[in-house]
Amino acid sequence: MTERPAVPGDSSFANSALEPTLGTDLPQHWTGWRRQLLVVLTVLGCLGLLALTRWLAASPALDVVLLGATGAPPTVLSTSVPALEPMVGRAPIALRNADGREVRVDALLNEHSPRWQVDDAVRERVVAQQEALAEVLEGREVFVEFRNGIELPVLARPRGFDGLGLLYWPLTALALAVYLVGAIVLLARPQGRNVVYLFVMLSQAATLLFIAVGSMRGLGLPAGFATVEPLARMVLDLAVGAAVLHAFTQHPRLLPHRQAIAAAGWLPVFVLPVLAHSGALSHVWWWTQGALLAQGAAALATISWSYRIEANPFAAVLRRLGVFTLAAFALVTLGMAAAAGTTGRPGTVAAAGSLVWTLFFTSLLLLVPFLSRSRMALRELAMLAGISTIAVSLDLLFVALFSLGPFTSLTLAVFLALGAYAGARQWILNQTIGSEVLTTERTFEQLYRVARELQKQPSRYSTLVAELLRELFEPLEVLRLERDSPRASVVGGGAALVVPVRSSRGGGRPLSLVLRFARRGQRLFSRDDARLAERVVDQLKRAVAYDQAVERGRNEERLRIAQDLHDDIGARLLTLMYQAQTPEMEDYIRHTLLDLKTLTRGLAAANHRLSHASAEWKADLTQRLTAAQVQLGWSVEFDRDVRLTVVQWSALTRVIRELVTNSLYHGHASRVDLQMALHGTRLTLAVSDDGDGRAPEGWAHGLGLGGVRKRVKLLGGEVRWRENGPRGIVCEVLVPDFQTPDEDG
């Protein structure tokens, strides 16, 4: 059975199709081979980083930090070389070794990342200078030439671990974490789309390692690094863009023509690097950035198409992330292009731009597998990295386009970025992650309302639970599965929430509700939602248990009262009947005993079959009307023989008796007709007579008629009186929703 709201986009997801997704959550306990393989991969990653670090520490370097200024040659800012300490603040001209190899000193020696050099000629000069510097440093003894003919001999020593710089260590640690997260996701769920995710994470880890190497302190990079870095990072960036597009064609659903879309995304990965390496491609940076922007736009269009086919909230969240990511990348590209060719502070900020962007994109990649797992630290990291990307890009644009001073541009950029962060933080988190929190007031109001309804109609427990969860989470559809679930859990990466409603341990049929696509497909379910659903169901179960305990107490009290009436009042009435002075008095007491017998039997029974109750009502009325020489017209029909609760039985019994009594003693009727019908949950009752009663709208309702209204209202119905043609009165009772214990929601 499937309950679905009448809303557009209902996926009509069958139970059989849902079965595979119920086990897609990350396993709580790793099996042995997964854990062992993860340990092996962790050890291999650590050994790889150790080998890279030792190789870099052994490479020759000159611990000199140059400070570039706009329109002036760079000067020595700081150094740990004793011979050069007196030259701090002076501008070196050239570096040469004993073999005569020489490299001129200019601002490009500070550039360690040729990949983000916009101009082809500048990129080639950076590569040539860094490789020439590596050759000079290989000779160990280096002569540093300053102006006025000053030349100082120094030794190029191995860089050592201290010379790697403070930024190197967190970047390599982040690269290791990225690599391990990709491996964990694949090991947890060995699927094709997770292979693509692992490829993306490996590529991003390699990019971080390239940036870490470029962030090392001082002068000098390992030989060959500057030559390899631009092409390698170009391939890695394009491969990441293609892999993201490829993944969007497979998840959260397989798309038509996915092979053609993926092939189009991978085409630049194979074409552009080949052309760039052969020298047949000019403006390489622009082609690369343009291809990445095209891949991003294609990925955004693909995930939007996926969401239009099926309103999966994971697709909605990925689409929001795609919009922010593409906008940030376009902004940083524009800022880097505007700062191209500048030196000094703009050049320094531009060099940091690629690092900030990479950290932002990496934080998003780390966040994707944990969107439904309340990893607030990852979300805040992504937010801060995104704000930092915007700040750097705005700083570059203010300096390059508006010729603002360094202090003014930095102040404006930081002010705007922090203002955006402070003013729109929660809104951005909600829109990006889809994590709007349900308010306590709203949850309490709905829980209280459902608990009240459940108190009136405990048989509708499962239906009321489904209605409450639908109101809280607004899913596109709710599926009912007859299976036990140990606890509420999020499945399908946050696309669905499984909530156990009824367990088979109680002897009945188990039932679990599966809510799919929260907030009409705009929001992912989270573990907080699972905990909330568990608590809501637990509170409703407690309410049911409390009502059952109260009902047991009522039943016991009714049994005691019935027994007391039977033993005490019944015995006294029987004695009075035997001592009656007249036949009329004896007959009256006998009828009273019969009424008492009916009342005690009704109080003693927990419920009454409608067929049995109607037979008792007919027998009672027949006896009373025959004694009064009044004809009885009887018509009762029902589409199923339901069980009446004591409250329902008592109310109907007393309503029928009171109406017939009014016809006899107030209307002096010669005929009374009773018609009752139960079709579905609609109960109708009509009692008519041919007596003297007229104009019921002017009656004063005393205890009798007031009691009828009160009891009908208790059943959830309404009652009205009208004239019955030329003589008599008709009383009509309508209960539109006559719920019985047989009706289980």
N, C-alpha and C positions, 0 to 999 in steps of 0.2 A: 504494500500500500504506500502511495506517495502523496504527500500533501504539498501543493504548490500554490503560491499566490498568482493571481491573474495579472502578471506583469510582463511586458515585452522582454524578450531575451531569455525566457525560461529555457534552460538547456535540456529539459526532459531527460535527465540523467537517470538511467535505469539502475536498479540494484546490482545487476550483474556487472555493469561497467564500473560501478563504484568499488567492487570488491578488491581489485588490485591496489587501490589508493589507500585502503585502510591500514596497510602495513608499511607505508612509505616514510613514516617518521624515523628519525635517527634512532638506532637501537640503544636501549638502556645499558646493555651489557655487551661488550665486544666479544666476539668469538675468538678462540685462540689464535687462528691464523691471521686474522686482521690485526690483532694487537701485536703479534710478533713482526708482521710485515711493517707496521707503523714504526716499531722500534728500529728495525733495519733501515728504513728510509730516513728516520731522524738521525741515526748514526752516520749514514752516508752524507746527509746534508751538512752535519757538523764537521765531518772530515773534509768535505769540499771547501767549506768556508775557512777551515784551518789551513788547508793547502794554499788557498788564494791569499790569505793574510800573510803567511810565511813568505810567499813569493814576492808580495808587495813590500814587506819589511826588508827583504834582501836587496831590493832594487836601489840603485844609487840615486841620491837626491841632494839638493842644496837647500838647507833650511833658511830660506830668505823669503819674506813676505813683501811683495811690491804693492805700493799704493798708487793706483792710476788716477790722474786728474785730467779734467777736460782741457784739451789743447796744450798739455804739458807732458813731458816724458815721465814714466813712473819712477818713484823714489823708493828707497828701502824703508819700509815701515817698521819691521822688526826682524831679528835674526838671532840664532843661538851660536853662530860661528864667531869665535873670539876676534878673528882678524877683521871682520866686517862690522863689528859693533860700533867702532868710531865713525862709520860711514852712514849711520842711520840718518835719514833725511836727505841723503845725496842720491843723485840719479845715475845708475850704472849705464854704460854705453853698450858693452858687449861682454860675452862669455866665450872663452876659448880654452882649448886644452893643449898639451904638449905636442900633439900631432898636427896642430894648425887648424883643426876644425873650429869653426866659430859660429855663434848665433848672436844676432843683434837683439838688444833688449828693447822691447816696446810693450804696449798695453796688451798685445795678443798673447804674451807669455802667461798672463793670468787666466786665459780662456782654456778650460780643461774639457769642454763639451762642444766639439765641432758640430754635433747633430743639430743644435738649435741656432746655428749661425745662418742668418737669412741670406746673406750674399754669398754666391758661389766662390768668388775670388777671395773673400775674407776667410771662408772655410778652408780653402786650399792653403792659404798662408798660415792659418793656425796649425793645420796638420804638418806643414813643412817645418815650421818653427819648433813644434813639440818634438818631432822626430830628430831635428838637428840638435836640440837640447839634449835628447837622450844619448846621442852619439858623443856629445861633448862630455857628459857626465860619466860615460863609460871609461874614460881615461883616468878617472879618479882625481888627478891633479887638475884644477881649474883656475884660470887666471881671470879675475874680474876687473874689467877696465872701467875707470871713471873719467870724468872730464878733467882737463888740465894734465893729462898724461899719467894719472895715478893708476897703477895696476897692482892688484893684490893677489898673491897665490893662496888658494884655499883647497881643502880636500873634500871631494864629493863622497860622503860616507853612506853606507847602507841606511835606508830610511829608519829602520827599527819600528817597533810597535808604537813608540811615543810619537813618531813622525806621521802616523796615519791620520791624525786629527780627531777631534771630538765627534764630528758628524759621521765619520766612517762606521763607528760601532753601532749606533742605533739603526743606520740604514741597512747594514748587513744583518742585524737581528730581525728587522722587519722583513727583509728578503727571505730569511729562513722561516719566519712565521707564515708568510704568504705561501711559500712552497708546501709547508706542512698542512695548512688549511685546505689547499687544493687536493693533497693526498688523502686527508681525512674524509672529505666529501666524497671522493671516488670510492674509498674503501667502505664507507658507510652504505653507499648505494651504487654498486657497479653498473652504471648505465651509460649509454652513448653520450647523452648530454653532459654528464659529469666528466667524461673524458675531455670534452671540449672545455669545460670549466678548468680542469687541471692544466690543459695547455695554456689557457689564458693566464693562470696564476704562475706557471713556470716562466712564461714570457715576461710577466710583470716583475717577477723576482730577478730575472736576468737584467732588466732595465734598472732596477734598484742597485744591483751590484755595479753596473757601469757608472751610475751616478756616485756611488760610494767611492769608487776608484778615482773619479774626477774631483771629489771633494777633499783629497788628501792635502795636507799642509805643505807649503814650500814650492820650490821649483823642481820640475822633473816628473815625467810619467814613464812607466815601463815602455821599453822599445816596442813599437808596433801598435801600441794602444790607440794613439791618435789616428792612425790610419784605419784601424778596424772599427772604431767606435761609431762614426757617422753612419756607415752602411749597416752595421749590426743593429743599431738602435732603430734605424729606419725600418729594417725588416721586422724587428720585434713590435714596433708600434703598429705597422700595417697588419701584422699577423693578429695582434690583439683585436683590432677593429674588425677584421674579417671573422675571427672566432666568435666575437660577441654577436655579430649579425647571424652567423651560422647557428649559434645557440638559440636565438630568438625564433628561428624557424622550427625548432624542435620543442621548445618549452615556453609557456606551459601547455601547448598543444602542438601537434604536428600540423604544418600548414601545407596547402596545395603548392605545387611548384617549388618546394623547398630546395631541391637539388639545384635548380637554375638560379635561385636567389643566392644560395651559398656560393655557387661557382662565380657569380658576378662579384661577390664580396672578396673572394680569394684572388681574383685576377690581378689587382694592383700589387699583391704581395709578390707575385712572380715576375711581373712585367717591369715595374718601376725600379727595383734594385738592380736588375740586369742592365737596364738602360743607363742608370746612374753610374754603375761600375765601369761600363764601356765608354763613358764620356759622351754618349749620344743624347743625354738629357740635361738641358740647362734649367736654371731656376729650380734646383732639386728640392729646396725647402718648401717652396710654394706648391710644387706638385705633391709633395708628401702631405702637407697640411690640408691641401684641397681634397686629396684622396681620403684622409682620415675624416674630414668633415662630411664627405659624401657617404662614407661607410656609416658614420653616426646617424646621418639623416635617414639612410636606408634602414638601419636597425630600428630607429624610432617609428618609421612608417610600418615596418614589419610587426612590431609589437602592438601597434595601434590596430592593425588589421586583425591580429590574433584576438584582441579584445572585442572587436566588432563581431567576430565569429562566435565567441563565447565570452561572456562577461566575467572572466576569471579575475579575481582581485589581484593575483600575483602579476598578471599582465598590466593591470592598472598601475600598480606600484612601480613596475619596471618602466612603464611609459613615463611616469613622473620623474623617476631617476634619470631617464634618458633625456628628458627636456632640460633638467638642471645641468647634466653633464655636458650636453652639446652646447648649451649657452655658455658655460664656464670655459669650455675649450675654445669656442669662437672668440670669447673675450680675451683670453690669454694669448691666442694667436694674433689678434689685432694689436694687443699691447706689445708683444715681441716684435712685430713688424714695424710698429711706430718707433721703437727704440733701436732699430737696426742701425749699426754704424756709429752709435754713440759710445763714448768712453766715460770713465769716471763713475759717479754714482748711478746714472741710468744703466750703464753697462753691467754694473754689479747686480742691480735689481733684476735686470733681464736674465742674468745668469742664474739667479735664484728662482725665476719664474717657472722654468721647466721642472725644478725640484718640487716646488709647491704644487704644481699641477699633478705631477706624478703621485705625490702623497695623497692628494684629494681623490684621484681615480683609484688608487690602491685601497683607500679606506672604503670606497663604495664596493669594490670587488670583495673585500673581506666581509662587508655587511650583508651582501645578497643571500648567502646561505642561512643567515640568522635573522631574517626579517621578522619572523613570527616568534622569536625566542627572547624578546625583551632584553637584548644586549644594548643597554642604554649607553655604555661607554663607547661602543662602536658608532652609535648614532651621533653622539656628541663629537667624536673624532671626525666623522665625515662632515658635520656641520662646520666645525672650526677650520678644517682643511679647505672647505668650499669658500668660507668667508676670507681666508688668507689668500686664496687664488684670486678672488675678486679684488682684494686690497692691492695686491701686487700689480694686477692688470690696470686698475685705475691709476695707480701711481705712475706707471709707465706712460699711460695715455695723457695724464695731466702734464708731465714733463715734456713729452715729445710733441703733443698737439697744441698745447696752450702756453708753452714756454714758462711754466710756473717754476719758482725756485724749489730746491729740494725740500726745505722745511714746509713750505706751503702745500706742495703736492702730497707729501707724506701725511700731513695733518688732515687734509681733505679726504684722502683715501682711507685712512684709519677711521676717521669720524663717520664716513658713509658706510663702511663695512661693519663697524660696531653698531651703528644705528640700525642697519638692516638685521643684524644678528639679534639685538635686544628687542626690536619691535616685532619681528616676524618669526622668531625662533620656533615658538610652539606651532604656529600656523604652517611653517615649512615642514616641521617634523610630521605633523598630521597629514599634510598633503603628499609628502614624499613617502612616508612609511605607511600612512593610512592607519594611525594608531590612536584615533580619537577615543578618549576614555569615557566610559559610561558614567554619568553623574550618580552619586549616591542617592540623591533625592529622587531622581527618576527611577532608579532601580528599586528603591524601597516602595514607592507608590505603586509600581506595577506588581511587585511581589505581594504587597498587602491586598491589592484588589483581587489577585488570583487566589490568595489564601482564603479570602471571604467567599468567593465563588466555590472554592473547593470544599469549604465547610458546608455549604448548602447542597452540593452535588459531588460527593466523594467518588462516585463511580466514573466521573469524567477526569480522573487524575491525569492520565497520559495526554489527553487532548488539551487540558489546561496548561500542562507543562510545555507542550509544543507551542501553544499560543503565546505563553510568556517568553520563551526563548526567541520566538519570531519577533516579538515586539522589542526585545532587548537588543538583538543583533541584526535585525532586518535582513535575513538571508534571502537569496533568490528562490531557494527551495529547501524543503525539509523532507528527509527520507526516513522511513520507519523500518528498522531492521530487527528481526527477531533473533537477537544474539546477545550474549553476555559481554559486557565491556568492563574491565577492572576499574577504570577511572575515566574521567573526561580527558580527551587528548586532541591535539591539533595534528591533522594529517594533510598530505598534499602540499607541504610547504606553506601552510596557513590558508589554503583554499577551503578547507572543511574542518568542522568541529564535531567530534563524536561525543555524545553525552549519554551515559547510561541512565535509564529511567526506571527500569524494573529488572530485578534479578530473578533467575530461576531458583535461587536458594529458598525463596519463599513458597515454592511449590507451583507457581504459575508460569506462564510463558515469559521468557525474557524479552526485553524491549530496549533498544537503543535508538536515539534520534541522531541523525547526521544532518547538520546544518551546512549548506554549501553557499559560498560567495556572500560574505557579510556586507552589510550596507549596500545592498543591490549590486554587488560586484565591485565596490570601490574600496574595500578595506580587507586587510588580512586578519585572520584570527590569530591571537597570540596566546601564550601560556597563561597570561592574566585572565583572558577570556575563559580558558578551560577551568581555572580555579574559581572564577565567578559562577560559571555554570554549575560546577559541582556543589558550591555552597547554596545556590538557589534551589537545586533539586533536593539537597539535604534538608533545607528548611521546609520545603513542601512535604517531604516524607515525614518530617517531625509533626507537621500540622495534621497529616492524615493519621499518624499514629496517635496523636493527642485526641482527635475526634473519635477514633475507634475506641480508645480507652473510655472517653466520656460516654459513648454509645453503649459500651458494655456495662458501665455503671447505671445508665438509664434502664437497660434491659433487666438488670438485677433488681433495681428498685421497682420496676413495673411488675416483675414476678412476685415480689414480696407483697406489693399492694393487691395484686390479683388474688394471691393466696389468702391474705387477710380478709378481703371482701367475700371470697368464697366460703371461708371457714366461719367468719363471725356474722357478717350481715346476711349471708345466704341462709345460715342456720336459723337466725332469728326470723327472717321472712318466712321460712318454711314452717316454723312454730306458729306464727301469726296466721298463716294460711289454714292450718288445721283448726285453729281456734276462731276462725271467721264466723260472725254472727249471721251473715247473709250470703247468698250465692254470688251477688254482685261483688261484695268485698273479697270473697275467695277468688273470683275470676280476675279481679284487679291485681291481687297479690301474686297470682300465678303468672300473669303477664309481666309483672315487675321482676319476678324470679327469672323468667326467660330473658328479659333485657339484661339482668345482672349476669346471667350465664354467658350471653353474647359478649358483654363488656369484658368479663374476666378472661374469656378465651382469646379475645383480641389483644388484651394487654400481655398475655403470656406468650403469644407468638411473636417471633422477631420480624416476620413478614408474612404476607398473605397473597396467595394466587388470586388474580383478578377474577378468574372463573369461580373459585370457591367463595370469594367475597360477594360477588353478584348473586350467587345462589342463596347465600345467607340473607342478603338484603331483600331478595324476592320473597323468601319464606317469611321473613319478619313482616314485610308490608302486606303480604297476602293474609296473614293471620290477623293483623290489626284492621285491615279494611273489610275483611269478611265479617269480623265481629261488629263493625259499624255499618254493615250492609252497603258498602261502597265498592264499585267495580274498579279493578286495577288493569291498566294497559301497560304492558312491559315490553321493552325493546332494548336489548344490550348487544352490541357488536364490537369486536376488536380484532385487529389483524395479527395479534400475538398475545399469548397468555403471560403477561408480565407479573412480576412480584411487586406488591405494594409494601412500602415501609409502614411501620406502625403509625407514623404521623400522617401519611397519605390515607391509610385505611380509616383511621379515627376521624379525620377531617371529612372524608366522603360519607362515612356512616352517619355522622352527626348532621351534615348538611342535608342528606336525603331524609332523615327522620324529621328534622325541623320543618322542611318544606312540606312534607306529607301531613305533619301535625297541623300546620297552618291551614292547609286545604280542608282538613276535617273539622277543626274546632272554630276556625274563624270564617272560612268560606262556606261551610256546610255543603260541601260538594257531594255529588252522587257518583262521580267518576274521577279518577286520578290516573294520568298517563305519565310514565317515566321513560325517557329515551336517553341512552348513554352510548357514546361511540369513542373508540380510541384508534386513531389512524396515525401511525408513526409516533410522534411525540405530542400530537394535538388531541386533547381530551375535551369532549363536549357533553354537557348534561342539561337536559330540559325536563322540568316537572310542570305539568299543566293540569288544570282542573276546570270543572264547569260550575263553580260555586258562585257566591254572591260578591266576591271581591272585585273592585273596580278602581280605576285611577290610582295606580300604585305610586305615581310620582308625588302624591300628597301624603303618603304614609309616614308616620313617625316610627323610625326604626328603634325598637327597644332591644332587650336582651336577645330575643329570638332572631330577628332579622339582622341585628348587629353581629351576632355570633356567626351567622351564615357568611356575611361579608368578611369577617376576620379570618375564618377558616379557608375561604376561597383565596384570599390574599396570601395566606400562608403557603398555599400550593403554587403561588405565582400566577394566579388567574384573576378574572374579573367576573362580576355577576350583575345582572340587570333583570328587572321585572317589567312586564308589559301586559296589556289586556289580551285575553284569549277570545277574539271574535266577539259574539254577542254576550257570552257569559264566561266568567272565570278569569283566572290569572295564569300567565306562563312565566316561570323563572328560568332564565338561561344562564348557564355557567360555562365559561370558556377558559381552558388552561392551554395556552399555545405551546408551552415547552414543559411537558409532563415527563420529567426524567425519573427513571426507575432504576433499581440496583442491577437489573439485567443489562442495562445499556452501558457498556464500558467504552470510554472514549479512546 
